[in-house]
Amino acid sequence: MASTITASSAIDVQGLVSALMKAERKPLEQMQSEAKKIDAKISAYGKLQSQIASFRDAAASLSRLDAWRAVKGTSATPTAVEITARPGASATQHSVSVQQLAQPQTISSGTFTGADAVIGGGTLRIQPGTQPSGATSFTPDATRAEVAVTIPAGATLADVRDAINGSGAGVRASVVRDGEQVRLFLTGSDSGANQAFRILATDADGVSTDTSGLSALAFDPTAAAGAGRNLSLVRPATDAQYTIAGVALTARSNRIADAMDGVDLVLRQTTSAPVQVDVSVDTAALEESTKKFVDAYNALNKLISEQTRFDEATRVAGPLQGDRSAVGILGQVRSIVRETVAGGTLPRLSDVGITLQRDGSLSMNAETFRGAATDSARLQSLFAAPGTGAADRGLMLRFRDLGDRLIGADGTVPTATEAWAARKTANSRRQDAFENRMTEVEKRLLRQYTSLDAQLAAAQGSSNALANALAGLPKL
């Protein structure tokens, strides 16, 4: 103890207690180190959960019916006939010819000096209908009411245009320049032979069929030119006329939904020769979906391999090295890769170009896969056959179900994560309890050494007093 006494015979109590407490706290450092390892395992299982979910989703996409109903439509001349095939459409080939495009009716006025030219007031009645026997015929459509457009007195050509456009009559008006002058164009909103229209005028000047005032904009196909038929027919309302496989057909629009089952056509121009359109299985989409599965599998294989391995070179172990649950997951996934599907002509993944490598990853031979995908029914049997038992069930269904079991509520990954979380909680409680004990130990040591310091100080004081008293005695 002599070494702990200072020149003033006092002990460095704080320094001594700090040194003793450092030794006492060694077990806490071990607990903290253990907590870090637990955190690393929980984090690793979090990554594993996410990667298994991605893998499971990639397998599920190949097990669903819509993946095998993917088709594509191709046209030999898409600038004339465009084709779109929806999932489930049957593979087919047809020739399409376009004799006439559907179009809306367009009529034009005579020329005016400008958009600010005064037309006059009154009412324009826009009536929808058809022209059953040519350009000078008109039959109103009894199921669609006419629209009356009120034109105020002194209205300009621009005012008339705006009034028509704001009326909701199914007619678009626009002022078009013609050299130094302008014309008013009126076009139906929809195409088709049943989308013709006429315009009857009630002119404020009292004469409703002449070419002055508002009646200059009247268009009655059945009236005489200049006497009620004062606008010119630029383009009649027509249906599309086309043939599929030589059969004559019509349509109100150039966009023909379900022209064939699950197939839409867009007629873009008339044709001088038939256009070949094809609907076929979209093998490119199947290949892309399969590649996504292979990539998801390889990402999962790499993650588990890295998390569970021991690197001999660096002498560093992955956070899940030796973890039986993680190692077991990798074994289950690789096991399905080696399995076969009974009853199919393509029973193994290797038959479609997907092979297992030495490191546990998958390799996909695109050429072999494309060859197998030409018969999508056989490929579907390997991937997505519902099966009556485990042996004839598609491999993607097996992978999907495995993913569900691994990350489901009671699955391997959540169970392992919960177990490690419980160990972390227990570790945290041990640390708290240990810290409380250390607080008490430190208090006790401070009391003991503070008391000892006081005793030594008192002894030192007595020793100094004795020494001084002895020094004051007469010398013999």
Buried (B, 14 or more C-beta within 10 A) or exposed (E): EEEBBEEEBBBBBEEBBEEBBEEBBEEBEEEEEBBEBBBBBBBBBEBBBBBBBBBBBBBBBBBBEEBBBBBBBEBBBBEBBBBBBBBEBEEBEBBBBBBBBBBBBBBBBBEBEEBEBBBBBBBBBBBBBBBEEEEBEBBBBEEBEBBEBEBEEEBBBBBBBEBBBEBEBBBBBEBEEEEEEBBBBBBBEBBBBBBBBBBBBBBBEEEBBBBEBBBBBBBBBEBEEEEBBBBEBEEBBBBBBBBBEEEEBBBBBBBBEEBBEBBBBBBBEBBEEBBBBBBBBBBEBBBEBBBBBBBBBBBBBBBBBBBBEEEEEEEEBBBBBEBEBBBEBBEEBBEBBEBBBEEBEBBBBBBBBBBBEEEBBBEBBEEBBBEBBEEBEBBBBBBBBEBEEEEBBBBBBBBBBBBEBBBEEEBBBBBBBEBBBEBBEEBEEBBEEBEEEBEEBBEEBBEEBBEBBEEBBEEBEEEEEEEEEEEEEEEE
